[in-house]
């Protein structure tokens, strides 16, 4: 059985982590994927994700955010996977 809510919540948390790491591309990818799932299951958490997307928008400004979203949206899953792989490599180097 698929746990869509848990998957979306995990994506939201991953997005928050990458946002703190200043990886706006990966953060936005995670937020967009989380939003889609929360929307599909009609969860009110989609509003929380939308607020986080708004925070990114505010931090970057309209032109930069629009450009980032245009780049990230069609490749969100790939960008997220690559970001996670890079983060895992960085962690393993420190151990």
Residue frames relative to the residue before (quaternion, step in Angstrom):
aa qw qx qy qz dx dy dz
X 1.0000 0.0000 0.0000 0.0000 0.00 0.00 0.00
X 0.3909 -0.7377 0.5109 0.2048 3.54 -0.87 1.00
X 0.2363 -0.7596 0.5940 0.1201 3.55 -0.96 0.93
X 0.1590 -0.8413 0.5119 0.0707 3.56 0.31 1.28
X 0.6422 0.5215 -0.3347 0.4512 3.57 0.94 -0.84
X 0.6684 0.5021 -0.2954 0.4625 3.58 0.92 -0.91
X 0.6319 0.5263 -0.3250 0.4671 3.57 1.04 -0.78
X 0.6788 0.4867 -0.2893 0.4676 3.57 0.88 -0.93
X 0.6416 0.5154 -0.3227 0.4676 3.59 1.00 -0.81
X 0.6336 0.5196 -0.3234 0.4733 3.59 1.02 -0.76
X 0.6474 0.5106 -0.3150 0.4700 3.57 0.97 -0.84
X 0.6250 0.5268 -0.3345 0.4690 3.58 1.00 -0.79
X 0.6747 0.4897 -0.2966 0.4658 3.61 0.89 -0.90
X 0.6203 0.5214 -0.3373 0.4792 3.59 1.04 -0.74
X 0.6410 0.5292 -0.3182 0.4559 3.56 0.97 -0.84
X 0.6485 0.5145 -0.3141 0.4648 3.57 0.97 -0.85
X 0.6414 0.5239 -0.3168 0.4623 3.57 0.99 -0.83
X 0.6998 0.4497 -0.2786 0.4800 3.58 0.83 -0.94
X 0.5821 0.5541 -0.3784 0.4592 3.60 1.11 -0.51
X 0.6539 0.4980 -0.3062 0.4802 3.60 0.99 -0.81
X 0.6794 0.4758 -0.2734 0.4872 3.57 1.14 -0.66
X 0.4521 -0.7091 0.4230 0.3375 3.59 1.33 0.08
X 0.4729 0.6176 -0.4736 0.4131 3.58 1.11 0.71
X 0.1385 -0.8571 0.4935 0.0517 3.52 0.46 1.28
X 0.6130 0.5604 -0.3571 0.4274 3.59 1.05 -0.66
X 0.6970 0.4487 -0.2669 0.4916 3.57 0.87 -0.95
X 0.6183 0.5416 -0.3419 0.4555 3.59 1.01 -0.78
X 0.6780 0.4818 -0.2985 0.4681 3.59 0.84 -0.94
X 0.6177 0.5416 -0.3463 0.4530 3.59 0.97 -0.78
X 0.6742 0.4880 -0.2913 0.4717 3.58 0.88 -0.94
X 0.6524 0.5137 -0.3145 0.4599 3.59 0.95 -0.86
X 0.6627 0.5066 -0.3153 0.4526 3.60 0.90 -0.86
X 0.6570 0.4956 -0.3076 0.4777 3.57 0.99 -0.82
X 0.6414 0.5143 -0.3194 0.4712 3.58 0.98 -0.81
X 0.6436 0.5342 -0.3227 0.4429 3.57 0.92 -0.90
X 0.6487 0.5295 -0.3177 0.4448 3.58 0.92 -0.90
X 0.6739 0.4803 -0.2994 0.4748 3.57 0.91 -0.86
X 0.6614 0.4940 -0.3162 0.4674 3.59 0.86 -0.91
X 0.6256 0.5258 -0.3318 0.4712 3.58 1.05 -0.71
X 0.6534 0.5296 -0.3099 0.4433 3.58 0.93 -0.91
X 0.7578 0.3455 -0.2021 0.5152 3.59 0.97 -0.81
X 0.4173 -0.7512 0.4220 0.2890 3.55 1.38 0.22
X 0.2819 0.7641 -0.5184 0.2608 3.53 0.94 0.98
X 0.4904 -0.6560 0.4807 0.3132 3.59 -0.99 0.72
X 0.5053 0.6505 -0.4214 0.3794 3.60 1.23 -0.22
X 0.4953 0.6426 -0.4437 0.3807 3.60 1.19 -0.28
X 0.6139 0.5487 -0.3457 0.4500 3.59 1.12 -0.63
X 0.6217 0.5303 -0.3330 0.4705 3.58 1.07 -0.73
X 0.6514 0.4965 -0.3114 0.4819 3.56 0.97 -0.85
X 0.6394 0.5285 -0.3270 0.4527 3.58 0.95 -0.84
X 0.6232 0.5276 -0.3373 0.4685 3.59 1.05 -0.71
X 0.6573 0.5010 -0.3137 0.4676 3.60 0.97 -0.81
X 0.6089 0.5167 -0.3482 0.4909 3.57 1.06 -0.68
X 0.6375 0.5315 -0.3130 0.4617 3.58 1.04 -0.78
X 0.6168 0.5343 -0.3398 0.4676 3.58 1.05 -0.74
X 0.6411 0.5065 -0.3197 0.4799 3.58 0.95 -0.87
X 0.6303 0.5461 -0.3204 0.4493 3.55 0.96 -0.92
X 0.6698 0.5005 -0.2831 0.4699 3.55 0.94 -0.94
X 0.6654 0.5180 -0.3020 0.4446 3.57 0.91 -0.95
X 0.7545 0.4109 -0.2085 0.4674 3.57 0.92 -0.93
X 0.3946 -0.6789 0.5148 0.3440 3.57 1.03 -0.74
X 0.6949 -0.5383 0.3014 0.3695 3.53 -1.19 0.63
X 0.7129 0.4576 -0.3178 0.4259 3.65 0.59 -0.96
X 0.6907 0.4732 -0.2881 0.4648 3.59 0.87 -0.94
X 0.6464 0.5130 -0.3268 0.4606 3.60 0.98 -0.78
X 0.6456 0.5217 -0.3243 0.4536 3.60 0.92 -0.87
X 0.6533 0.5044 -0.3057 0.4747 3.57 0.98 -0.83
X 0.6552 0.5107 -0.3086 0.4634 3.58 0.94 -0.91
X 0.6684 0.5043 -0.3075 0.4521 3.58 0.85 -0.93
X 0.6397 0.5281 -0.3216 0.4566 3.58 1.00 -0.82
X 0.6763 0.4761 -0.2839 0.4852 3.59 1.09 -0.70
X 0.7326 0.4659 -0.2368 0.4360 3.56 0.89 -0.99
X 0.6339 0.6023 -0.3525 0.3334 3.57 0.77 -1.01
X 0.7333 0.4176 -0.2855 0.4543 3.67 0.72 -0.85
X 0.7643 0.3227 -0.1603 0.5347 3.60 1.22 -0.44
X 0.1993 0.8485 -0.4809 0.0953 3.59 1.20 0.40
X 0.6858 0.4807 -0.3055 0.4531 3.60 0.79 -0.93
X 0.6504 0.5121 -0.3136 0.4652 3.60 0.94 -0.86
X 0.6580 0.5086 -0.3070 0.4627 3.59 0.92 -0.91
X 0.6414 0.5135 -0.3198 0.4719 3.57 0.98 -0.82
X 0.6656 0.5050 -0.3102 0.4536 3.59 0.84 -0.94
X 0.6653 0.4979 -0.3050 0.4653 3.59 0.92 -0.87
X 0.6440 0.5257 -0.3176 0.4561 3.57 0.99 -0.81
X 0.6581 0.5012 -0.3035 0.4729 3.56 1.00 -0.83
X 0.6356 0.5224 -0.3269 0.4651 3.59 1.01 -0.78
X 0.6618 0.5006 -0.3058 0.4668 3.58 0.92 -0.88
X 0.6508 0.5086 -0.3155 0.4671 3.58 0.96 -0.83
X 0.6441 0.5175 -0.3225 0.4619 3.59 0.98 -0.80
X 0.6401 0.5127 -0.3246 0.4711 3.59 1.02 -0.76
X 0.6424 0.5232 -0.3212 0.4587 3.58 0.99 -0.83
X 0.6486 0.5082 -0.3142 0.4716 3.59 0.98 -0.83
X 0.6906 0.4853 -0.3020 0.4431 3.59 0.84 -0.92
X 0.5995 0.5593 -0.3608 0.4445 3.61 1.13 -0.51
X 0.6894 0.4878 -0.2730 0.4607 3.55 1.12 -0.67
X 0.6970 0.4335 -0.2762 0.5000 3.60 1.23 -0.04
